[in-house]
Amino acid sequence: METGSLPLPAPSKAAMACGLRFGARGTHSSRTMMLAELSALLSALPATATRADYAKAIAEDNLLGKPTTATRILTNQRLGELYGLDPGLPLFRVLRRVWAVDEPGRPLIALLASLARDPLLRAASTYILPLAEGEELVRTSFLAVLRAAVGERMNDSILDKVARNTASSWTQSGHLHGRVRKVRCRAQPTPGAVAFALWLGAVEGKAGEDLTTTLWAAALDRPPHRLLDLTLQASRLGLVKARIGGGVTAIDVSALDPGPGGI
C-alpha cells in the first residue's frame, strides 16, 4: 500500500522477522488500536509472559471482561494482529521495554506498534499526518485516500469502518481531537516513543539523521532537530546510545532489544 508522499516502509524479510506486517488486510477494518485493552493486558501480565499466557488471560480468564467466548477469542486474535503479544517478536519485546519506563508515552507507543503491524493504519497516516494543526478531517477526502490505497478490495461499508476506526486510533494517540468533528492536533512525543520510532527506523535499515525522516519519525509530530533533542533524552534514560554534535549523528538502538532476532 504505497500511498501519498510519506515514506512508507517497504516489505523486507528483516522487517517481517522483527514483527512488521505488510499486505492488503488490516485489523482496522473491524477494530481501533484497542489502547484500553492493551493497557489492561500489559498491566496484568509480566514481560516474561508467553503468547499462550496472553491468549489464556484474554480468552479463558476473561481478563478484559468481554461478554461472550466468541468475543474473547476474537479480541485475542485482534490484539495479536496489532501487537504480536509474543516475546519471540523483537517488535513486541521493544514495545514492552519502552512501555514499562514511559507511562505518559503509552498512547503514542501503541500507535507506533499498530502502525508497524497494520497496513490500513499506515494508509490512513498519509492523510492524517500531513494535516496542519487545527485543520479539520474532511471525511470525503479521507475516504478517497483510503480508497486509493485499498483499490476495489473493500466495499464502501467496510471502507467507512476503516475510516472510523483509524480516525479513532489517531485520536487515541493524540493526533486528532473531537468526537464528531475531528481536528488535527500535535501529538506529544516522549523519550520512550522516540526510542521506539528510532528502533523501527533502524529495522528499515536507516541510520544517523535518516532515522528522523521515516514514517515513524513523522508520527512523532516534531521536526528533525527537535527529535534529535528528544533522542538525547532517551539516551540519558539508557534506551539508546547517541552521539550528536559537531557534524556527527550516531544513534545506536541495539540496547532496546538484546534478545534473539533483534537488530
Secondary structure, 3 states (H helix, E strand, C coil): CCCCCCCCCCCCHHHHHHCCCCCCCCHHHCCCCCHHHHHHHHHHCCCCCCHHHHHHHHHHCCCCCCCCHHHHHHHHHHHHHHHCCCCCCHHHHHHHHHHHHCCCCHHHHHHHHHHHHCHHHHHHHHHHCCCCCCCECCHHHHHHHHHHHHCCCCCHHHHHHHHHHHHHHHHHCCCEECCCCCEECCCCCCHHHHHHHHHHHHHCCCCHHHHHCCHHHHCCCCCHHHHHHHHHHHHHCCCCEEEEECCEEEEECHHHCCCCCCC
